[in-house]
Amino acid sequence: MKKSFLIVAVLSAFIFTSCKEDASEKVKEENVAAAADRDVNAGKYPVMKFEKTVHDFGTIDQGTNVEHRFVFTNTGEAPLVIVDAKSSCGCTVPEKPEGPIAPGDKGELLVKFNGSGKNQVSKTVTITANTQAGKETLQIKAFVNPKEGATTANGSPLSGK
């Protein structure tokens, strides 16, 4: 049994060492140059610099559709790619720009709000991008006046309308 194990081990070692090729011959020069360029740029990130990160729509009537464009500049050293933009609820819909935004260029993120809710409302939009942090946040606010004849959760009429 020991002899057969020893023979298998010697044959395995022979097979693995005899099939070994010189790996350096398989490396292509253009791949080396691309890897070097990638390594040089590894520490460079895009930066989303917003003109403002909070927008207040003021007082609006319930059910009124409003929208705002958040304007930003890529102040970083790499192209900015926005992967996703999500809101904290279905009443707010963000629309992200398509394609990369080059360093120094401006972009816009449109946020639509359908005026749902009552009284003071605050919603958050989370942006997933290739920035160093990976996530950026925006906020919209509004004071929503309830519709005429609206009731509270217990069914009693709201005062003031």
C-alpha positions as a Markdown table, in Angstrom:
| # | Residue | x | y | z |
|---|---|---|---|---|
| 1 | Met | 0.0 | 0.0 | 0.0 |
| 2 | Lys | 2.8 | 2.4 | 0.9 |
| 3 | Lys | 4.6 | 1.6 | -2.4 |
| 4 | Ser | 1.5 | 2.4 | -4.5 |
| 5 | Phe | 0.9 | 5.7 | -2.6 |
| 6 | Leu | 4.6 | 6.6 | -3.2 |
| 7 | Ile | 4.3 | 5.7 | -6.9 |
| 8 | Val | 1.2 | 7.9 | -7.3 |
| 9 | Ala | 2.8 | 10.8 | -5.5 |
| 10 | Val | 6.0 | 10.6 | -7.6 |
| 11 | Leu | 3.9 | 10.4 | -10.9 |
| 12 | Ser | 1.7 | 13.3 | -9.8 |
| 13 | Ala | 4.8 | 15.4 | -9.0 |
| 14 | Phe | 6.3 | 14.5 | -12.4 |
| 15 | Ile | 3.1 | 15.4 | -14.3 |
| 16 | Phe | 2.7 | 18.8 | -12.6 |
| 17 | Thr | 6.3 | 19.8 | -13.1 |
| 18 | Ser | 6.7 | 18.6 | -16.7 |
| 19 | Cys | 3.5 | 20.4 | -17.9 |
| 20 | Lys | 4.6 | 23.7 | -16.5 |
| 21 | Glu | 5.1 | 26.4 | -19.1 |
| 22 | Asp | 6.9 | 29.7 | -18.7 |
| 23 | Ala | 4.0 | 32.0 | -17.7 |
| 24 | Ser | 5.9 | 35.1 | -18.6 |
| 25 | Glu | 5.8 | 34.2 | -22.2 |
| 26 | Lys | 1.9 | 34.4 | -22.2 |
| 27 | Val | 1.8 | 37.9 | -20.8 |
| 28 | Lys | 0.8 | 40.5 | -23.5 |
| 29 | Glu | 2.4 | 43.9 | -23.5 |
| 30 | Glu | -0.9 | 45.7 | -24.0 |
| 31 | Asn | -2.3 | 44.0 | -20.9 |
| 32 | Val | 0.7 | 45.1 | -18.9 |
| 33 | Ala | 0.2 | 48.7 | -20.0 |
| 34 | Ala | -3.5 | 48.6 | -19.2 |
| 35 | Ala | -2.8 | 47.2 | -15.8 |
| 36 | Ala | -0.2 | 49.9 | -15.1 |
| 37 | Asp | -2.7 | 52.6 | -16.2 |
| 38 | Arg | -5.4 | 51.1 | -14.0 |
| 39 | Asp | -3.0 | 51.0 | -11.0 |
| 40 | Val | -2.1 | 54.7 | -11.5 |
| 41 | Asn | -5.7 | 55.7 | -11.6 |
| 42 | Ala | -6.8 | 53.4 | -8.7 |
| 43 | Gly | -6.9 | 56.2 | -6.2 |
| 44 | Lys | -8.9 | 58.6 | -8.4 |
| 45 | Tyr | -12.6 | 58.9 | -7.7 |
| 46 | Pro | -15.4 | 61.1 | -9.0 |
| 47 | Val | -16.9 | 63.6 | -6.6 |
| 48 | Met | -20.6 | 64.7 | -6.7 |
| 49 | Lys | -20.7 | 68.4 | -5.7 |
| 50 | Phe | -24.4 | 69.4 | -5.5 |
| 51 | Glu | -25.5 | 73.1 | -5.7 |
| 52 | Lys | -27.8 | 72.1 | -2.8 |
| 53 | Thr | -28.8 | 68.8 | -1.2 |
| 54 | Val | -32.1 | 69.8 | 0.3 |
| 55 | His | -35.0 | 71.4 | -1.6 |
| 56 | Asp | -38.2 | 72.7 | 0.1 |
| 57 | Phe | -41.2 | 72.9 | -2.1 |
| 58 | Gly | -42.9 | 75.2 | 0.5 |
| 59 | Thr | -46.7 | 74.7 | 1.0 |
| 60 | Ile | -48.5 | 72.7 | -1.6 |
| 61 | Asp | -52.0 | 71.2 | -1.9 |
| 62 | Gln | -52.4 | 67.4 | -1.4 |
| 63 | Gly | -52.1 | 65.6 | -4.7 |
| 64 | Thr | -50.2 | 68.4 | -6.5 |
| 65 | Asn | -47.3 | 67.1 | -8.6 |
| 66 | Val | -44.1 | 69.0 | -8.2 |
| 67 | Glu | -40.5 | 68.4 | -9.3 |
| 68 | His | -37.0 | 69.7 | -8.8 |
| 69 | Arg | -33.7 | 69.3 | -10.6 |
| 70 | Phe | -30.7 | 68.8 | -8.3 |
| 71 | Val | -27.7 | 70.1 | -10.3 |
| 72 | Phe | -24.3 | 68.7 | -9.5 |
| 73 | Thr | -20.7 | 68.9 | -10.9 |
| 74 | Asn | -18.2 | 66.1 | -11.0 |
| 75 | Thr | -15.3 | 67.8 | -9.2 |
| 76 | Gly | -13.3 | 64.5 | -9.0 |
| 77 | Glu | -10.6 | 63.1 | -11.2 |
| 78 | Ala | -12.6 | 60.2 | -12.8 |
| 79 | Pro | -15.8 | 59.8 | -14.8 |
| 80 | Leu | -18.9 | 59.7 | -12.6 |
| 81 | Val | -21.3 | 56.8 | -13.1 |
| 82 | Ile | -24.6 | 56.9 | -11.3 |
| 83 | Val | -25.7 | 53.3 | -10.9 |
| 84 | Asp | -29.1 | 53.8 | -9.1 |
| 85 | Ala | -31.3 | 56.5 | -7.5 |
| 86 | Lys | -34.0 | 55.4 | -5.0 |
| 87 | Ser | -36.4 | 57.3 | -2.9 |
| 88 | Ser | -37.6 | 56.5 | 0.6 |
| 89 | Cys | -41.2 | 56.0 | -0.7 |
| 90 | Gly | -43.2 | 55.5 | -3.9 |
| 91 | Cys | -44.5 | 59.0 | -3.9 |
| 92 | Thr | -41.1 | 60.3 | -4.8 |
| 93 | Val | -39.5 | 59.3 | -8.1 |
| 94 | Pro | -35.9 | 60.2 | -9.0 |
| 95 | Glu | -34.6 | 60.1 | -12.5 |
| 96 | Lys | -30.9 | 59.7 | -12.8 |
| 97 | Pro | -28.8 | 60.9 | -15.8 |
| 98 | Glu | -27.7 | 58.3 | -18.3 |
| 99 | Gly | -24.0 | 57.7 | -19.1 |
| 100 | Pro | -20.9 | 58.8 | -17.4 |
| 101 | Ile | -20.3 | 62.4 | -16.4 |
| 102 | Ala | -16.7 | 63.5 | -17.1 |
| 103 | Pro | -14.6 | 65.4 | -14.6 |
| 104 | Gly | -15.6 | 69.0 | -14.6 |
| 105 | Asp | -19.0 | 68.4 | -16.3 |
| 106 | Lys | -22.4 | 69.1 | -14.8 |
| 107 | Gly | -25.3 | 66.8 | -14.5 |
| 108 | Glu | -28.9 | 66.9 | -13.2 |
| 109 | Leu | -31.0 | 64.5 | -11.2 |
| 110 | Leu | -34.7 | 65.1 | -11.5 |
| 111 | Val | -36.9 | 64.3 | -8.5 |
| 112 | Lys | -40.7 | 64.2 | -8.8 |
| 113 | Phe | -43.0 | 64.3 | -5.8 |
| 114 | Asn | -46.8 | 63.6 | -6.1 |
| 115 | Gly | -47.9 | 65.6 | -3.1 |
| 116 | Ser | -49.1 | 62.7 | -1.0 |
| 117 | Gly | -49.2 | 62.8 | 2.8 |
| 118 | Lys | -50.4 | 65.6 | 5.1 |
| 119 | Asn | -48.7 | 68.4 | 7.0 |
| 120 | Gln | -44.9 | 68.5 | 7.0 |
| 121 | Val | -43.4 | 65.8 | 4.7 |
| 122 | Ser | -39.7 | 64.9 | 4.2 |
| 123 | Lys | -38.4 | 62.4 | 1.7 |
| 124 | Thr | -34.9 | 61.1 | 1.0 |
| 125 | Val | -33.3 | 60.1 | -2.3 |
| 126 | Thr | -30.3 | 57.8 | -2.1 |
| 127 | Ile | -27.9 | 57.8 | -5.0 |
| 128 | Thr | -25.6 | 54.9 | -5.6 |
| 129 | Ala | -22.5 | 55.9 | -7.7 |
| 130 | Asn | -18.8 | 55.2 | -8.1 |
| 131 | Thr | -17.8 | 57.9 | -5.7 |
| 132 | Gln | -15.4 | 57.1 | -2.8 |
| 133 | Ala | -18.3 | 56.8 | -0.3 |
| 134 | Gly | -20.5 | 54.9 | -2.8 |
| 135 | Lys | -23.7 | 56.6 | -1.7 |
| 136 | Glu | -25.0 | 60.2 | -1.7 |
| 137 | Thr | -28.2 | 61.5 | -0.3 |
| 138 | Leu | -30.7 | 64.3 | -1.2 |
| 139 | Gln | -33.8 | 65.5 | 0.6 |
| 140 | Ile | -37.0 | 67.1 | -0.4 |
| 141 | Lys | -39.5 | 68.8 | 1.9 |
| 142 | Ala | -43.0 | 70.2 | 1.7 |
| 143 | Phe | -45.9 | 71.2 | 3.8 |
| 144 | Val | -48.9 | 69.4 | 2.3 |
| 145 | Asn | -52.3 | 71.0 | 2.8 |
| 146 | Pro | -55.0 | 68.2 | 3.1 |
| 147 | Lys | -57.7 | 68.2 | 0.5 |
| 148 | Glu | -61.1 | 69.7 | 1.3 |
| 149 | Gly | -63.2 | 67.2 | 3.3 |
| 150 | Ala | -60.1 | 65.1 | 4.3 |
| 151 | Thr | -60.4 | 63.2 | 7.6 |
| 152 | Thr | -58.0 | 62.1 | 10.2 |
| 153 | Ala | -57.1 | 58.4 | 10.9 |
| 154 | Asn | -60.1 | 58.1 | 13.3 |
| 155 | Gly | -62.5 | 59.5 | 10.7 |
| 156 | Ser | -63.1 | 63.0 | 12.2 |
| 157 | Pro | -62.9 | 66.0 | 9.9 |
| 158 | Leu | -59.7 | 68.0 | 9.8 |
| 159 | Ser | -60.0 | 71.5 | 11.1 |
| 160 | Gly | -59.1 | 74.6 | 9.1 |
| 161 | Lys | -60.6 | 73.6 | 5.8 |
